[in-house]
Amino acid sequence: MMRFATVRTPDGPRVLMDRDGTVVQLPFASLRAALEAGVHERADSFDGCETVAGPVDLAPVVADPGKIICVGHNYRAHILEMGHPLPEVPNVFSKFATALVGPQDPITLWSESTDWDWEAELALVIGRRVHGADMDEARAAIAGYTVANDISARDWQRRTSQWLLGKTFDTTTPVGPWLVSPDEVDHAADLEITCTVDGQVVQRSSTADLLFGPAELVSYLSTVMTLHPGDLVLTGTPAGVGAGRDPQVFLRAGQTVQTEIAGLGACANECVARAGRQLDKELTS
């Protein structure tokens, strides 16, 4: 068993490695750098690192991905609840690293949107450079899996045919707590995925309902772009989103959203209201 996390320390961010229940701090300031060094493929090289025990301040598991690639309409039941036909190819969009927060950090509900929605997602992290990969190469390029919630501003998402602005508001996307090695979870072939809002289950499904699986997505994406260690791919959300309900239901300040995937852990995040113009004033004062 092997898993990785990124934590905040007085000396800056550091990477933790949990190998068979023993947690050590690695000499890397980011998981991206650790993956570039091949830590997930030669963990024995880091024996003797300082052991870590007790609570830690978890940052986004990958805080500085070179790319964040997202897939929409990728669970069969969710596609049907939104009234769309099953796509023939993945529906791909992106977001930026400023959207990421840790698995226990607040989610910011910016006042510029009123339609904040939850989207529990399986995410994968690339572990080796890959381009034009076949299925076997794509599977081997996955360093591991983690939990994400693609919190979406539906009103901004629907302003145009391009979803980007509704998907990448700052400090809205929790990712973590751990990056779990593929062998531990059978490449996420059939994991229960749930989302709760204030303890009420709003999404419950299995990754077996994915239309395009992790290796298929990596192969498809690598046809267009070179994927590098630390790149983050969110694979889509199952049925049960607020926008798919009648009447629609959206998040409010003070609510807690918990996203959990069996074998990978959970993100538990409080929703906090904030005005964008307030942030501008803080940055310029």
C-alpha positions as CSV (number, residue, x, y, z in Angstrom):
1,M,0.0,0.0,0.0
2,M,1.3,3.5,-0.9
3,R,-0.3,6.9,-0.7
4,F,0.8,10.5,-0.8
5,A,-0.5,13.8,0.7
6,T,0.6,17.4,0.6
7,V,0.6,19.2,3.9
8,R,1.2,22.8,5.1
9,T,4.1,23.2,7.6
10,P,5.8,26.2,9.1
11,D,8.6,25.6,6.6
12,G,6.2,25.6,3.6
13,P,4.4,22.7,1.9
14,R,5.8,19.2,2.2
15,V,4.9,15.8,0.8
16,L,3.9,12.9,3.0
17,M,4.2,9.2,2.0
18,D,2.2,6.5,3.8
19,R,3.6,3.1,3.0
20,D,1.9,0.2,4.7
21,G,0.8,2.5,7.6
22,T,4.0,4.3,8.3
23,V,3.9,8.0,7.4
24,V,7.1,9.8,6.5
25,Q,7.8,13.4,5.3
26,L,9.6,13.4,2.0
27,P,12.2,16.0,0.9
28,F,9.8,17.6,-1.7
29,A,7.8,20.8,-1.5
30,S,5.1,19.5,-4.0
31,L,3.7,16.2,-5.1
32,R,4.4,17.3,-8.7
33,A,8.1,17.5,-7.9
34,A,8.0,14.1,-6.1
35,L,6.3,12.4,-9.0
36,E,8.8,14.0,-11.4
37,A,11.5,12.4,-9.3
38,G,9.7,9.0,-9.6
39,V,9.0,8.6,-5.9
40,H,5.9,6.5,-6.6
41,E,8.0,4.0,-8.6
42,R,11.0,3.8,-6.2
43,A,9.7,4.5,-2.8
44,D,12.5,2.4,-1.2
45,S,15.0,5.2,-2.1
46,F,13.4,7.4,0.6
47,D,13.8,5.1,3.5
48,G,15.0,6.9,6.7
49,C,12.8,10.0,6.2
50,E,11.3,11.6,9.3
51,T,8.2,9.8,10.6
52,V,5.1,11.9,11.0
53,A,2.3,11.3,13.5
54,G,-0.7,13.2,14.7
55,P,-2.9,15.7,12.9
56,V,-1.7,17.6,9.9
57,D,-2.9,20.6,7.8
58,L,-3.8,19.1,4.4
59,A,-3.3,21.1,1.3
60,P,-4.7,20.1,-2.2
61,V,-3.0,16.8,-2.8
62,V,-1.5,18.3,-6.0
63,A,-1.3,22.1,-5.4
64,D,0.6,23.0,-8.6
65,P,-0.5,20.8,-11.4
66,G,0.7,21.8,-14.8
67,K,-2.7,21.0,-16.2
68,I,-6.2,20.5,-14.7
69,I,-8.4,18.6,-17.2
70,C,-12.0,17.9,-16.5
71,V,-14.5,15.6,-18.1
72,G,-18.3,16.4,-18.2
73,H,-21.2,14.0,-18.9
74,N,-19.3,10.9,-18.1
75,Y,-21.6,8.9,-15.8
76,R,-24.5,7.3,-17.7
77,A,-27.1,8.1,-15.0
78,H,-26.0,11.8,-14.8
79,I,-26.1,12.2,-18.6
80,L,-29.7,10.9,-18.6
81,E,-30.8,13.1,-15.6
82,M,-29.6,16.2,-17.5
83,G,-31.5,15.1,-20.6
84,H,-28.5,14.5,-22.9
85,P,-27.7,11.6,-25.2
86,L,-24.6,9.5,-24.4
87,P,-21.6,11.2,-26.0
88,E,-19.4,9.3,-28.5
89,V,-16.2,11.0,-27.2
90,P,-15.3,12.6,-23.9
91,N,-16.6,16.1,-23.2
92,V,-13.4,18.0,-22.1
93,F,-12.9,21.3,-20.4
94,S,-10.3,22.7,-18.0
95,K,-9.8,24.8,-14.8
96,F,-6.9,26.5,-13.2
97,A,-4.9,25.8,-10.1
98,T,-6.3,28.9,-8.2
99,A,-9.6,26.9,-8.0
100,L,-8.0,24.2,-5.8
101,V,-8.4,23.9,-2.0
102,G,-7.5,21.3,0.5
103,P,-9.8,18.4,1.6
104,Q,-10.7,20.3,4.8
105,D,-10.5,23.9,3.6
106,P,-13.6,26.2,3.1
107,I,-15.3,26.3,-0.3
108,T,-15.8,29.9,-1.3
109,L,-19.3,30.8,-2.6
110,W,-18.6,34.0,-4.4
111,S,-21.4,36.6,-4.5
112,E,-21.1,36.9,-8.3
113,S,-23.0,33.6,-8.6
114,T,-26.2,32.3,-7.0
115,D,-26.3,28.8,-8.5
116,W,-23.5,26.9,-6.7
117,D,-23.7,23.1,-7.3
118,W,-21.9,20.0,-6.0
119,E,-20.2,17.5,-8.3
120,A,-18.4,14.6,-6.5
121,E,-15.7,13.2,-8.7
122,L,-13.0,10.6,-9.0
123,A,-9.7,12.3,-10.0
124,L,-6.5,10.8,-11.2
125,V,-2.9,12.2,-11.2
126,I,-0.4,11.5,-14.0
127,G,2.9,9.9,-12.8
128,R,5.0,9.9,-16.0
129,R,5.3,11.8,-19.2
130,V,3.0,10.3,-21.9
131,H,1.9,11.2,-25.4
132,G,-0.1,9.2,-27.9
133,A,-0.6,6.4,-25.4
134,D,-2.4,3.2,-26.0
135,M,-4.5,1.8,-23.3
136,D,-1.7,-0.1,-21.5
137,E,0.6,2.9,-21.7
138,A,-2.1,5.2,-20.4
139,R,-2.9,2.9,-17.5
140,A,0.8,2.7,-16.6
141,A,1.0,6.5,-16.6
142,I,-1.5,6.9,-13.8
143,A,0.3,7.5,-10.5
144,G,-2.9,7.2,-8.5
145,Y,-6.4,8.3,-7.6
146,T,-7.9,10.9,-5.3
147,V,-11.2,12.6,-4.4
148,A,-12.4,15.9,-5.9
149,N,-15.6,18.0,-6.0
150,D,-16.0,20.1,-9.1
151,I,-18.1,22.8,-7.4
152,S,-19.8,24.6,-10.3
153,A,-21.4,28.1,-10.7
154,R,-24.2,26.9,-13.0
155,D,-25.3,30.4,-14.0
156,W,-21.8,31.2,-15.2
157,Q,-21.4,27.8,-16.8
158,R,-24.5,28.4,-18.9
159,R,-23.7,31.9,-20.0
160,T,-22.0,30.6,-23.1
161,S,-21.4,27.2,-24.8
162,Q,-17.9,27.2,-23.1
163,W,-18.0,26.0,-19.5
164,L,-14.7,27.3,-18.2
165,L,-15.8,30.4,-16.2
166,G,-18.4,28.4,-14.3
167,K,-15.9,25.8,-13.3
168,T,-12.8,27.7,-12.2
169,F,-13.8,30.3,-9.6
170,D,-11.0,30.7,-7.1
171,T,-11.0,28.4,-4.0
172,T,-13.9,26.2,-5.0
173,T,-12.5,22.8,-5.9
174,P,-11.4,20.5,-3.0
175,V,-8.9,17.8,-3.9
176,G,-7.5,15.1,-1.6
177,P,-6.9,13.9,1.0
178,W,-4.5,11.3,-0.4
179,L,-3.2,10.1,-3.7
180,V,-3.7,6.3,-3.6
181,S,-1.7,4.0,-5.7
182,P,-3.7,2.2,-8.5
183,D,-3.0,-1.3,-7.2
184,E,-4.7,-0.5,-3.9
185,V,-8.0,0.3,-5.6
186,D,-7.9,-1.8,-8.8
187,H,-7.6,1.3,-10.9
188,A,-10.8,2.6,-9.4
189,A,-12.8,0.0,-11.4
190,D,-15.8,-0.2,-9.0
191,L,-15.7,2.2,-6.1
192,E,-18.7,3.7,-4.3
193,I,-18.8,7.5,-4.6
194,T,-21.0,9.7,-2.5
195,C,-21.7,13.3,-1.8
196,T,-23.6,14.7,1.2
197,V,-24.8,18.2,2.1
198,D,-25.2,18.7,5.8
199,G,-25.3,14.9,6.2
200,Q,-28.0,14.4,3.6
201,V,-26.9,12.1,0.7
202,V,-27.3,13.9,-2.6
203,Q,-25.2,11.6,-4.8
204,R,-24.5,7.9,-4.5
205,S,-23.1,5.9,-7.3
206,S,-20.1,3.7,-8.4
207,T,-17.2,4.5,-10.6
208,A,-18.4,1.4,-12.6
209,D,-21.0,3.8,-14.2
210,L,-18.3,5.8,-15.9
211,L,-18.8,6.0,-19.6
212,F,-15.1,6.6,-20.3
213,G,-12.8,5.0,-17.7
214,P,-9.5,6.4,-16.4
215,A,-7.1,4.7,-18.9
216,E,-9.4,5.5,-21.8
217,L,-9.4,9.2,-20.8
218,V,-5.6,9.4,-20.5
219,S,-5.2,7.7,-23.9
220,Y,-7.7,10.1,-25.5
221,L,-6.2,13.2,-23.9
222,S,-2.6,12.2,-24.8
223,T,-3.6,12.1,-28.4
224,V,-3.8,15.9,-28.3
225,M,-1.4,17.0,-25.5
226,T,1.6,15.6,-23.7
227,L,0.7,14.8,-20.1
228,H,3.3,15.3,-17.4
229,P,3.7,14.2,-13.8
230,G,1.4,16.0,-11.5
231,D,-1.3,16.8,-14.2
232,L,-4.7,16.3,-12.6
233,V,-7.7,14.8,-14.4
234,L,-11.2,15.0,-13.0
235,T,-13.3,12.2,-14.5
236,G,-16.9,13.5,-14.2
237,T,-19.8,13.4,-11.7
238,P,-22.6,10.9,-11.1
239,A,-26.3,11.6,-11.0
240,G,-27.8,13.7,-8.2
241,V,-26.5,17.2,-8.9
242,G,-28.6,20.2,-7.7
243,A,-29.1,21.4,-11.2
244,G,-30.7,18.1,-12.2
245,R,-33.5,18.4,-9.5
246,D,-37.0,19.7,-9.8
247,P,-36.9,22.3,-8.3
248,Q,-33.2,22.9,-8.6
249,V,-31.3,23.1,-5.3
250,F,-28.0,25.0,-4.8
251,L,-25.5,25.4,-2.0
252,R,-25.7,28.0,0.7
253,A,-23.2,29.5,3.0
254,G,-22.8,27.5,6.2
255,Q,-23.5,24.2,4.6
256,T,-20.9,21.4,4.7
257,V,-20.3,19.3,1.6
258,Q,-18.6,15.9,2.1
259,T,-17.3,14.0,-0.9
260,E,-16.2,10.4,-0.3
261,I,-14.9,7.6,-2.5
262,A,-14.4,4.1,-1.0
263,G,-10.7,3.3,-0.5
264,L,-9.6,6.9,-1.3
265,G,-11.0,8.9,1.6
266,A,-13.2,12.0,1.9
267,C,-13.2,15.8,1.5
268,A,-15.3,17.7,4.1
269,N,-15.6,21.4,3.3
270,E,-17.7,24.2,4.7
271,C,-19.3,26.7,2.3
272,V,-18.3,30.3,3.0
273,A,-19.9,33.3,1.3
274,R,-17.6,36.1,0.0
275,A,-17.8,39.0,-2.4
276,G,-15.3,39.2,-5.2
277,R,-15.0,43.0,-4.9
278,Q,-14.0,42.5,-1.2
279,L,-11.1,40.4,-2.4
280,D,-10.0,43.1,-4.9
281,K,-9.9,45.6,-2.0
282,E,-7.8,43.3,0.1
283,L,-5.3,42.8,-2.7
284,T,-4.9,46.5,-3.4
285,S,-5.0,47.8,0.2
